[in-house]
Amino acid sequence: MNLQQLQLLVKQGESDTLEFKSSTGSLSAGMQTVCAFLNSDRGGTIVFGIKDDGKIVGQDVTDKTRKEIAAELKKIEPHAKAIDIEYVPIEDKRQAIVMRVGYGENAPYTYDGRSFMRSQSTTTRMLKDEYQRMLIERNPILWEELTNNACTIQDLDKNRIKEVIRMAIHVKRLPESDMALSISAILNKLSLLTPDGKLKNAAVILFCKKESKQFMQSQIKLARFQGFDKKAFVDNKIYKGNAFDLYDKAMDFLVFGIPLAAYIEPGRSERIEIPAIPYEVLREALTNALVHRDYSYAGGSAEIAFYADRVTISNLGSLPRELAVDDLSKNHRSIPRNPLIAHVFYLCGKIEKWGRGTVDMIKESKKAGNPTPIYDASGGSFSVTLPFKEPIQTITEHQAKQSDKKSIELTKRQKKILSILQNGPLSRESIMKLLRTTITSRAMTNELSKLRILGLIESRGSAKTTVWVLVE
């Protein structure tokens, strides 16, 4: 690099990949930035001999200066090869010192025992959770593979485990003989046990039914907002539990909240209902959020937000470095963050293994005439936004309950459901049996949702223990 090239570089101004220091008197602070560049995806450049106003002043460079730089670089661990130092002559034997920092292959790096990260044009201490996440990524042992000493096989939902095996047999991804296996044998077959028979973290995330022994981060936040932003809540819930329970809760929430268009087709007695967002798209987005989450964050969660014009489903954990957001709209490699968790969801037919999920979401949305899903990976998280064809008018549950119930026009099926519930609290499945007519689980969920919004019934309990009762 010559002086003219240096001048062009300085004109760019400080940014997330460029920083200036007036001299090596700020060498320690400069090394913190070098450490931050190594911990970023892009690297960066730091120049010593540039004042805050961008004036190039350079400095005297002696053997002592070079030795000090070498000594400070040795404080960066692990050893970083991606640092190139160049001395650019200025005038009067003064020089600017340009350090180019490439992508650090062994992040997270520390300088003098501490780790740093870059935020815009500022270098800050790295948060402990972020350091732990990067450390796990560097370590060949994934977080889900770690031994869990708090939870035992007795704390797992054995019915849920057997249900997963039944579903896997149904979609022909496991042989029928696996139904005869013991719980321990099943867990071992799914690679959810350590060699000494203890549970791995993945087993807890998937099947632990004891809330006190479940991870704090195994939770999902569900919110419905009245307009286009987060100013006014209509509904707000937080659930903690294993991944399958969270999946059930979240799908109920999505199905309850999605508007339906309905019409009668000639020759059919049942009306056809079309959701504003295809259920296949919702299921895929939700499953991705649960399967590809970064569970190493103790305070993390998956989140679903309903707005008047869209649904956003997000989770903590950025895309793998091998993938860019643009890759999600075309066929791409499948690189699961949690291979064990992903494998169990694959076996029971909830996901595919070939990186088709995001592409299928786009196809299904287009087929329904909906806008294309919007994928975003920024700030260490990932989200998918599913726009409605047109904004919906949000009616709060309070407004619905205050309406004149005598003027509510109910269908015969809804009246029958209310009649059945006069006998006491009942589960969705029990109500379906007592209806004595053919009805899908999805249609039943929609009917219960409408009656709940009207303030005629309410749910009690959680997950699989949910029952419905009449509102007095």
JODAFEN-V602418 format. One record per residue. N is the residue number from 1. SS is DSSP state (helix for helix, strand for strand, loop for the rest). OMEGA is omega in whole degrees, 0 to 359 (NA if undefined). NEAR is the number of other C-alpha atoms within 10 Angstrom. Layout:
N & SS & OMEGA & NEAR
N & SS & OMEGA & NEAR
This chain:
1 & loop & 175 & 10
2 & loop & 184 & 11
3 & helix & 181 & 15
4 & helix & 178 & 8
5 & helix & 177 & 10
6 & helix & 179 & 16
7 & helix & 178 & 13
8 & helix & 178 & 10
9 & helix & 182 & 14
10 & helix & 180 & 17
11 & helix & 180 & 10
12 & loop & 181 & 10
13 & loop & 181 & 15
14 & loop & 182 & 18
15 & strand & 179 & 15
16 & loop & 179 & 18
17 & loop & 182 & 22
18 & strand & 179 & 21
19 & strand & 180 & 22
20 & strand & 171 & 22
21 & strand & 184 & 21
22 & loop & 179 & 21
23 & loop & 177 & 19
24 & helix & 169 & 20
25 & helix & 176 & 11
26 & helix & 185 & 11
27 & helix & 181 & 17
28 & helix & 178 & 15
29 & helix & 178 & 13
30 & helix & 179 & 22
31 & helix & 175 & 21
32 & helix & 178 & 24
33 & helix & 175 & 27
34 & helix & 178 & 30
35 & helix & 180 & 31
36 & helix & 178 & 31
37 & helix & 179 & 28
38 & helix & 181 & 29
39 & loop & 180 & 26
40 & loop & 179 & 21
41 & loop & 190 & 13
42 & loop & 185 & 13
43 & loop & 180 & 22
44 & strand & 182 & 23
45 & strand & 174 & 23
46 & strand & 183 & 23
47 & strand & 174 & 27
48 & strand & 181 & 25
49 & loop & 179 & 25
50 & strand & 179 & 21
51 & loop & 182 & 15
52 & loop & 181 & 13
53 & loop & 177 & 9
54 & loop & 180 & 17
55 & loop & 180 & 13
56 & strand & 182 & 21
57 & loop & 181 & 16
58 & loop & 178 & 26
59 & strand & 175 & 21
60 & loop & 179 & 13
61 & loop & 181 & 15
62 & loop & 175 & 9
63 & helix & 179 & 8
64 & helix & 179 & 9
65 & helix & 181 & 14
66 & helix & 180 & 10
67 & helix & 178 & 11
68 & helix & 179 & 13
69 & helix & 180 & 16
70 & helix & 180 & 11
71 & helix & 180 & 11
72 & helix & 179 & 16
73 & helix & 179 & 19
74 & loop & 179 & 13
75 & loop & 178 & 16
76 & strand & 181 & 21
77 & strand & 353 & 18
78 & loop & 182 & 15
79 & loop & 182 & 13
80 & loop & 178 & 19
81 & loop & 189 & 11
82 & loop & 180 & 13
83 & strand & 180 & 17
84 & strand & 183 & 11
85 & strand & 179 & 14
86 & strand & 180 & 14
87 & strand & 185 & 17
88 & strand & 179 & 18
89 & strand & 178 & 16
90 & loop & 176 & 17
91 & loop & 180 & 12
92 & loop & 178 & 9
93 & loop & 177 & 10
94 & loop & 183 & 16
95 & strand & 169 & 21
96 & strand & 181 & 26
97 & strand & 183 & 22
98 & strand & 177 & 19
99 & strand & 176 & 18
100 & strand & 183 & 19
101 & strand & 180 & 24
102 & loop & 178 & 21
103 & loop & 180 & 18
104 & loop & 184 & 23
105 & loop & 185 & 15
106 & loop & 178 & 17
107 & loop & 8 & 23
108 & loop & 176 & 26
109 & loop & 175 & 27
110 & strand & 172 & 24
111 & strand & 181 & 21
112 & loop & 175 & 15
113 & loop & 181 & 9
114 & strand & 181 & 15
115 & loop & 184 & 23
116 & strand & 179 & 25
117 & strand & 182 & 25
118 & strand & 176 & 24
119 & strand & 188 & 13
120 & loop & 180 & 11
121 & loop & 183 & 14
122 & strand & 175 & 15
123 & strand & 182 & 20
124 & strand & 175 & 14
125 & strand & 179 & 13
126 & loop & 178 & 18
127 & loop & 182 & 12
128 & helix & 181 & 11
129 & helix & 180 & 13
130 & helix & 178 & 16
131 & helix & 180 & 21
132 & helix & 180 & 16
133 & helix & 181 & 20
134 & helix & 179 & 17
135 & helix & 179 & 16
136 & helix & 178 & 16
137 & helix & 180 & 17
138 & helix & 182 & 14
139 & loop & 180 & 11
140 & loop & 177 & 9
141 & loop & 181 & 10
142 & loop & 181 & 19
143 & helix & 182 & 20
144 & helix & 180 & 22
145 & helix & 184 & 20
146 & loop & 180 & 15
147 & strand & 177 & 19
148 & loop & 184 & 17
149 & loop & 183 & 10
150 & loop & 186 & 13
151 & loop & 178 & 20
152 & loop & 179 & 16
153 & helix & 180 & 18
154 & helix & 181 & 11
155 & helix & 182 & 17
156 & strand & 178 & 23
157 & loop & 185 & 18
158 & helix & 177 & 16
159 & helix & 179 & 11
160 & helix & 179 & 16
161 & helix & 179 & 17
162 & helix & 179 & 18
163 & helix & 178 & 14
164 & helix & 179 & 18
165 & helix & 178 & 22
166 & helix & 179 & 19
167 & helix & 180 & 16
168 & helix & 177 & 22
169 & helix & 181 & 19
170 & helix & 180 & 15
171 & loop & 174 & 12
172 & loop & 176 & 13
173 & loop & 171 & 14
174 & loop & 178 & 16
175 & loop & 181 & 13
176 & helix & 181 & 13
177 & helix & 181 & 8
178 & helix & 178 & 16
179 & helix & 181 & 15
180 & helix & 182 & 10
181 & loop & 174 & 13
182 & loop & 179 & 12
183 & helix & 180 & 18
184 & helix & 180 & 14
185 & helix & 178 & 13
186 & helix & 180 & 18
187 & helix & 179 & 19
188 & helix & 179 & 15
189 & helix & 180 & 12
190 & loop & 179 & 15
191 & loop & 181 & 19
192 & loop & 178 & 25
193 & strand & 174 & 24
194 & loop & 179 & 15
195 & loop & 180 & 9
196 & loop & 173 & 7
197 & loop & 178 & 14
198 & loop & 180 & 18
199 & strand & 169 & 26
200 & strand & 179 & 23
201 & helix & 181 & 27
202 & helix & 179 & 27
203 & helix & 180 & 28
204 & helix & 179 & 28
205 & helix & 184 & 23
206 & helix & 195 & 26
207 & helix & 183 & 22
208 & strand & 181 & 28
209 & loop & 182 & 19
210 & loop & 186 & 15
211 & helix & 182 & 13
212 & helix & 181 & 13
213 & helix & 177 & 15
214 & loop & 180 & 23
215 & loop & 178 & 19
216 & loop & 184 & 16
217 & loop & 177 & 19
218 & loop & 182 & 25
219 & strand & 178 & 23
220 & strand & 179 & 24
221 & strand & 182 & 18
222 & strand & 182 & 20
223 & strand & 173 & 18
224 & strand & 183 & 23
225 & strand & 188 & 19
226 & loop & 183 & 19
227 & loop & 185 & 18
228 & loop & 180 & 13
229 & loop & 186 & 13
230 & loop & 184 & 13
231 & loop & 186 & 8
232 & loop & 178 & 11
233 & strand & 166 & 15
234 & strand & 182 & 16
235 & strand & 182 & 14
236 & strand & 182 & 11
237 & strand & 173 & 10
238 & strand & 179 & 14
239 & strand & 175 & 17
240 & strand & 181 & 20
241 & loop & 179 & 27
242 & loop & 188 & 23
243 & helix & 182 & 24
244 & helix & 176 & 20
245 & helix & 178 & 21
246 & helix & 178 & 23
247 & helix & 180 & 19
248 & helix & 181 & 13
249 & helix & 183 & 21
250 & helix & 179 & 24
251 & helix & 175 & 17
252 & helix & 180 & 16
253 & helix & 181 & 19
254 & helix & 181 & 22
255 & helix & 178 & 19
256 & helix & 188 & 19
257 & helix & 184 & 19
258 & loop & 177 & 21
259 & loop & 181 & 18
260 & strand & 168 & 14
261 & strand & 184 & 9
262 & strand & 175 & 11
263 & strand & 179 & 10
264 & loop & 178 & 11
265 & loop & 181 & 10
266 & loop & 179 & 7
267 & loop & 179 & 6
268 & loop & 181 & 8
269 & loop & 181 & 8
270 & loop & 177 & 11
271 & loop & 180 & 11
272 & strand & 182 & 13
273 & strand & 181 & 14
274 & strand & 180 & 15
275 & strand & 180 & 15
276 & loop & 173 & 22
277 & loop & 182 & 25
278 & loop & 181 & 17
279 & helix & 179 & 17
280 & helix & 180 & 13
281 & helix & 179 & 20
282 & helix & 181 & 20
283 & helix & 181 & 18
284 & helix & 181 & 17
285 & helix & 180 & 22
286 & helix & 181 & 24
287 & helix & 178 & 22
288 & helix & 181 & 23
289 & helix & 181 & 25
290 & helix & 185 & 28
291 & helix & 186 & 23
292 & loop & 178 & 21
293 & loop & 170 & 26
294 & loop & 183 & 24
295 & loop & 182 & 27
296 & loop & 177 & 21
297 & loop & 183 & 18
298 & loop & 183 & 12
299 & loop & 185 & 13
300 & loop & 176 & 18
301 & loop & 168 & 23
302 & strand & 184 & 27
303 & strand & 174 & 21
304 & strand & 181 & 22
305 & strand & 176 & 20
306 & strand & 172 & 26
307 & loop & 181 & 23
308 & loop & 184 & 18
309 & loop & 185 & 17
310 & strand & 169 & 20
311 & strand & 178 & 23
312 & strand & 178 & 19
313 & strand & 186 & 22
314 & strand & 178 & 27
315 & strand & 178 & 26
316 & strand & 181 & 25
317 & loop & 181 & 24
318 & loop & 177 & 19
319 & loop & 173 & 20
320 & loop & 183 & 12
321 & loop & 181 & 8
322 & loop & 183 & 8
323 & loop & 172 & 14
324 & loop & 181 & 12
325 & helix & 181 & 13
326 & helix & 181 & 9
327 & helix & 186 & 13
328 & helix & 180 & 17
329 & helix & 177 & 19
330 & loop & 179 & 13
331 & loop & 184 & 14
332 & loop & 178 & 16
333 & loop & 173 & 14
334 & loop & 182 & 14
335 & loop & 183 & 17
336 & loop & 176 & 18
337 & loop & 182 & 21
338 & loop & 185 & 19
339 & helix & 181 & 16
340 & helix & 179 & 22
341 & helix & 180 & 23
342 & helix & 182 & 22
343 & helix & 179 & 19
344 & helix & 177 & 23
345 & helix & 177 & 22
346 & helix & 183 & 15
347 & helix & 182 & 23
348 & loop & 170 & 20
349 & loop & 182 & 17
350 & loop & 176 & 16
351 & loop & 172 & 20
352 & loop & 184 & 15
353 & loop & 191 & 15
354 & loop & 176 & 11
355 & loop & 184 & 17
356 & loop & 189 & 17
357 & helix & 183 & 22
358 & helix & 178 & 21
359 & helix & 179 & 16
360 & helix & 178 & 17
361 & helix & 178 & 22
362 & helix & 181 & 20
363 & helix & 181 & 17
364 & helix & 179 & 18
365 & helix & 179 & 21
366 & helix & 180 & 13
367 & helix & 180 & 11
368 & loop & 181 & 14
369 & loop & 181 & 13
370 & loop & 172 & 19
371 & loop & 181 & 16
372 & loop & 175 & 17
373 & loop & 180 & 25
374 & strand & 180 & 14
375 & strand & 180 & 18
376 & strand & 176 & 17
377 & strand & 181 & 17
378 & strand & 177 & 12
379 & loop & 179 & 9
380 & loop & 179 & 12
381 & strand & 179 & 16
382 & strand & 179 & 22
383 & strand & 172 & 23
384 & strand & 178 & 21
385 & strand & 182 & 18
386 & strand & 183 & 27
387 & strand & 170 & 21
388 & loop & 175 & 23
389 & loop & 178 & 14
390 & loop & 182 & 12
391 & loop & 178 & 13
392 & loop & 176 & 16
393 & loop & 183 & 12
394 & loop & 175 & 16
395 & loop & 182 & 11
396 & loop & 179 & 16
397 & helix & 180 & 14
398 & helix & 179 & 12
399 & helix & 181 & 11
400 & helix & 182 & 15
401 & helix & 181 & 14
402 & helix & 180 & 10
403 & loop & 181 & 12
404 & loop & 185 & 9
405 & helix & 180 & 12
406 & helix & 182 & 6
407 & helix & 181 & 7
408 & loop & 179 & 9
409 & loop & 182 & 9
410 & loop & 175 & 11
411 & loop & 178 & 10
412 & helix & 181 & 8
413 & helix & 180 & 13
414 & helix & 177 & 16
415 & helix & 179 & 12
416 & helix & 179 & 14
417 & helix & 178 & 21
418 & helix & 179 & 17
419 & helix & 180 & 12
420 & helix & 183 & 19
421 & helix & 175 & 17
422 & helix & 180 & 11
423 & helix & 177 & 10
424 & loop & 181 & 10
425 & loop & 180 & 18
426 & strand & 176 & 19
427 & loop & 178 & 16
428 & helix & 181 & 16
429 & helix & 180 & 11
430 & helix & 179 & 12
431 & helix & 180 & 19
432 & helix & 180 & 18
433 & helix & 183 & 11
434 & helix & 178 & 12
435 & helix & 178 & 14
436 & loop & 173 & 8
437 & loop & 180 & 9
438 & loop & 179 & 9
439 & loop & 179 & 12
440 & loop & 177 & 10
441 & helix & 181 & 12
442 & helix & 179 & 12
443 & helix & 178 & 13
444 & helix & 178 & 17
445 & helix & 179 & 15
446 & helix & 180 & 20
447 & helix & 179 & 16
448 & helix & 179 & 21
449 & helix & 181 & 21
450 & helix & 180 & 16
451 & helix & 178 & 18
452 & helix & 180 & 21
453 & helix & 179 & 19
454 & loop & 178 & 21
455 & loop & 182 & 20
456 & loop & 178 & 17
457 & strand & 176 & 19
458 & strand & 180 & 18
459 & strand & 176 & 17
460 & strand & 182 & 13
461 & loop & 181 & 9
462 & loop & 177 & 11
463 & helix & 186 & 18
464 & helix & 181 & 11
465 & helix & 182 & 9
466 & loop & 174 & 14
467 & strand & 182 & 19
468 & strand & 181 & 19
469 & strand & 174 & 20
470 & strand & 174 & 20
471 & loop & 182 & 10
472 & loop & NA & 7
